[in-house]
Amino acid sequence: VSVQSQYYTESLPYDPEEAKVTNLHFFLHEFLSGSNPTVAMIAQANITSSDNNSSVPFSTIFALDDILKIGPEDNSEVIGNAQGLGILIADTNTTNLLWYWDFGFITGKFNGSSISMFSRNPTTVTVRELSVVGGRGKFRMAKGFAQLKDYSRNDTTIIAELNVTVIHY
């Protein structure tokens, strides 16, 4: 029996649906320590130099499972979580983070959907812009951007406000 297979299918014209634009506003709650931290260091470069201004060495890799809420308050409604990886890139002038995040929603109209972001996050800038590079569910084939701004920050907790513009089909 001869078997013939191909690694592709016949090309067809693309007829896209009309794009939708969704604006989202929510808060990311990150706990650096305490009984339930949402950030864990998973690798660190073996660098003994302290030439940068950061308390964490260059090339530190973090795993993240931050909480998404409607508001900045502790008792605000949870709408999802942001899971991903962060890499600290520190030099003598600034500290940057390179983030990959998947923002998964667990309630409301976007329950079961997610937005994927991959971008630099320069921590010294007040309002940072992150790239939306994809998504799942109602955000399939998403693109867009998010503006992230620290709402509050201390040694144990970071609460960031996000305004996200998502173009999706």
FIDREN-373377 format. One line per field, with one value per residue (C-alpha): residue number from 0; z, y, x; residue in three letters. Coordinates in nm, 4 decimals, decimal comma, padded with zeros to 6 digits. Layout:
<nodes>
num <- [NUM; ...]
up <- [Z; ...]
north <- [Y; ...]
east <- [X; ...]
residuo <- [ALA; ...]
</nodes>
This chain:
<nodes>
num <- [0; 1; 2; 3; 4; 5; 6; 7; 8; 9; 10; 11; 12; 13; 14; 15; 16; 17; 18; 19; 20; 21; 22; 23; 24; 25; 26; 27; 28; 29; 30; 31; 32; 33; 34; 35; 36; 37; 38; 39; 40; 41; 42; 43; 44; 45; 46; 47; 48; 49; 50; 51; 52; 53; 54; 55; 56; 57; 58; 59; 60; 61; 62; 63; 64; 65; 66; 67; 68; 69; 70; 71; 72; 73; 74; 75; 76; 77; 78; 79; 80; 81; 82; 83; 84; 85; 86; 87; 88; 89; 90; 91; 92; 93; 94; 95; 96; 97; 98; 99; 100; 101; 102; 103; 104; 105; 106; 107; 108; 109; 110; 111; 112; 113; 114; 115; 116; 117; 118; 119; 120; 121; 122; 123; 124; 125; 126; 127; 128; 129; 130; 131; 132; 133; 134; 135; 136; 137; 138; 139; 140; 141; 142; 143; 144; 145; 146; 147; 148; 149; 150; 151; 152; 153; 154; 155; 156; 157; 158; 159; 160; 161; 162; 163; 164; 165; 166; 167; 168]
up <- [00,0000; -00,0984; 00,1303; 00,0095; 00,2504; 00,2348; 00,5000; 00,3739; 00,2394; -00,0673; -00,0189; -00,0021; -00,0091; 00,3337; 00,4167; 00,7655; 00,9962; 01,0961; 01,3687; 01,7146; 01,9528; 02,3247; 02,5973; 02,9340; 03,2668; 03,5665; 03,8345; 03,8700; 04,2284; 04,2753; 04,6080; 04,6335; 04,9753; 05,2594; 05,2997; 04,9358; 04,7040; 04,3362; 04,2157; 04,2504; 04,1398; 03,9317; 03,8035; 03,8609; 03,6792; 03,8669; 03,8607; 04,1572; 04,0155; 04,1724; 03,8857; 03,8386; 04,0546; 04,1147; 04,4331; 04,2129; 03,9871; 03,6077; 03,4289; 03,7113; 03,5852; 03,7652; 03,7382; 03,7915; 03,8858; 03,9684; 04,0518; 03,8305; 04,0062; 03,9099; 04,1573; 04,3628; 04,6944; 04,8611; 04,8672; 04,5015; 04,2760; 04,1207; 03,7407; 03,6501; 03,6771; 03,4883; 03,4513; 03,2858; 03,3039; 03,3692; 03,3077; 03,4874; 03,2643; 03,4747; 03,3677; 03,5120; 03,3980; 03,4423; 03,5314; 03,2639; 03,2794; 02,9809; 03,0429; 02,8891; 03,0449; 02,9673; 03,1199; 03,1716; 03,2609; 03,4803; 03,5049; 03,2969; 02,9219; 02,8688; 03,0958; 02,9478; 02,7203; 02,7572; 02,6239; 02,5650; 02,6159; 02,5444; 02,5943; 02,7752; 03,0991; 03,1960; 03,5691; 03,5923; 03,3505; 03,5081; 03,2342; 03,0416; 02,7174; 02,6639; 02,3348; 02,2996; 02,0723; 02,0765; 02,2727; 02,3159; 02,3185; 02,2429; 02,2014; 01,9354; 01,6963; 01,9204; 01,8792; 02,0577; 02,3538; 02,7266; 02,9357; 03,2758; 03,5626; 03,9208; 04,1463; 04,4634; 04,5400; 04,8519; 04,9503; 04,9512; 04,7147; 04,3735; 04,2463; 03,8830; 03,6861; 03,3295; 03,0414; 02,7556; 02,3968; 02,2148; 01,8452; 01,7849; 01,5589]
north <- [00,0000; 00,3302; 00,6251; 00,9777; 01,2669; 01,6308; 01,8759; 02,1355; 02,1739; 02,3584; 02,7355; 02,9118; 03,2835; 03,4438; 03,6017; 03,7497; 03,8333; 04,1944; 04,2820; 04,3767; 04,6129; 04,5432; 04,7743; 04,6145; 04,7754; 04,5682; 04,5380; 04,2873; 04,1871; 04,0468; 03,9155; 03,8939; 03,7260; 03,6200; 03,3067; 03,2950; 03,4575; 03,4802; 03,5149; 03,2579; 03,2842; 02,9753; 03,0521; 03,3017; 03,3715; 03,3105; 03,6726; 03,8218; 04,1737; 04,4433; 04,6899; 04,7421; 04,9385; 04,6423; 04,4378; 04,1303; 04,0127; 04,0361; 03,7387; 03,6257; 03,4250; 03,4289; 03,2231; 03,4230; 03,3406; 03,6828; 03,7566; 03,9743; 04,1734; 04,4372; 04,6847; 04,7550; 04,6570; 04,3223; 04,2272; 04,3194; 04,0520; 03,8084; 03,7880; 03,5685; 03,5243; 03,6173; 03,3262; 03,3513; 03,4130; 03,7208; 03,7760; 04,0567; 04,2529; 04,5089; 04,7387; 05,0453; 05,2803; 05,0985; 04,7777; 04,6117; 04,3032; 04,0889; 03,9416; 03,6679; 03,6651; 03,4786; 03,6692; 03,4076; 03,5171; 03,3008; 03,5040; 03,7075; 03,7529; 03,6421; 03,3343; 03,0743; 03,3257; 03,4663; 03,7367; 03,6670; 03,9460; 03,9513; 04,2671; 04,4625; 04,6188; 04,9026; 04,9368; 05,2962; 05,4255; 05,5356; 05,4003; 05,1011; 04,9645; 04,5890; 04,4112; 04,1836; 03,9047; 03,6544; 03,4957; 03,2102; 03,1791; 03,5092; 03,6677; 03,4221; 03,5894; 03,8959; 04,1836; 04,5136; 04,6739; 04,7226; 05,0199; 04,9109; 05,1566; 05,0826; 05,1645; 05,0804; 04,9144; 04,8113; 04,5398; 04,2630; 04,3665; 04,5267; 04,6337; 04,7435; 04,9033; 04,7772; 04,9381; 04,6874; 04,7464; 04,4171; 04,3760; 04,0300; 03,8382]
east <- [00,0000; 00,1484; 00,0953; 00,1234; 00,1234; 00,2126; 00,3107; 00,0628; -00,2881; -00,4004; -00,3780; -00,7120; -00,7944; -00,8109; -01,1448; -01,1051; -01,3888; -01,4202; -01,1709; -01,2962; -01,1242; -01,1604; -01,0320; -00,9643; -00,8772; -00,7655; -00,4967; -00,2155; -00,1310; 00,2204; 00,3485; 00,7270; 00,7323; 00,5058; 00,2964; 00,1780; 00,4346; 00,3396; 00,7002; 00,9779; 01,3387; 01,4179; 01,7701; 02,0445; 02,3704; 02,6916; 02,8040; 02,9829; 03,0049; 02,7898; 02,8381; 02,4656; 02,2217; 01,9930; 01,9600; 01,9065; 02,1919; 02,1872; 02,0245; 01,7970; 01,4968; 01,1624; 00,8441; 00,5245; 00,1675; 00,0235; -00,3391; -00,5608; -00,8329; -01,0874; -00,9418; -00,6297; -00,7893; -00,7083; -01,0771; -01,1363; -01,2892; -01,0401; -01,0829; -00,7849; -00,4127; -00,0978; 00,1414; 00,4789; 00,8496; 01,0583; 01,4282; 01,6081; 01,8439; 02,0297; 02,3122; 02,4788; 02,2011; 01,8728; 01,6953; 01,4842; 01,2738; 01,1919; 00,8454; 00,6419; 00,2948; -00,0251; -00,3179; -00,5900; -00,9432; -01,1665; -01,4880; -01,7293; -01,7474; -01,3837; -01,3911; -01,1537; -00,9809; -00,6312; -00,4004; -00,0312; 00,2202; 00,5903; 00,7878; 01,0556; 00,9405; 01,1795; 01,1133; 01,2385; 00,9721; 00,6427; 00,4130; 00,5437; 00,4056; 00,3868; 00,3113; 00,0087; 00,1338; -00,1524; -00,4301; -00,6743; -01,0523; -01,2235; -00,8783; -00,7575; -00,5098; -00,4942; -00,2560; -00,2346; -00,0658; -00,0958; 00,0027; 00,1283; 00,1708; 00,2704; -00,0236; 00,1682; 00,4993; 00,6879; 00,9376; 00,6749; 00,3938; 00,3539; 00,0136; 00,0135; -00,2686; -00,3142; -00,4997; -00,5027; -00,6154; -00,6685; -00,7499; -00,8960; -01,1353]
residuo <- [VAL; SER; VAL; GLN; SER; GLN; TYR; TYR; THR; GLU; SER; LEU; PRO; TYR; ASP; PRO; GLU; GLU; ALA; LYS; VAL; THR; ASN; LEU; HIS; PHE; PHE; LEU; HIS; GLU; PHE; LEU; SER; GLY; SER; ASN; PRO; THR; VAL; ALA; MET; ILE; ALA; GLN; ALA; ASN; ILE; THR; SER; SER; ASP; ASN; ASN; SER; SER; VAL; PRO; PHE; SER; THR; ILE; PHE; ALA; LEU; ASP; ASP; ILE; LEU; LYS; ILE; GLY; PRO; GLU; ASP; ASN; SER; GLU; VAL; ILE; GLY; ASN; ALA; GLN; GLY; LEU; GLY; ILE; LEU; ILE; ALA; ASP; THR; ASN; THR; THR; ASN; LEU; LEU; TRP; TYR; TRP; ASP; PHE; GLY; PHE; ILE; THR; GLY; LYS; PHE; ASN; GLY; SER; SER; ILE; SER; MET; PHE; SER; ARG; ASN; PRO; THR; THR; VAL; THR; VAL; ARG; GLU; LEU; SER; VAL; VAL; GLY; GLY; ARG; GLY; LYS; PHE; ARG; MET; ALA; LYS; GLY; PHE; ALA; GLN; LEU; LYS; ASP; TYR; SER; ARG; ASN; ASP; THR; THR; ILE; ILE; ALA; GLU; LEU; ASN; VAL; THR; VAL; ILE; HIS; TYR]
</nodes>
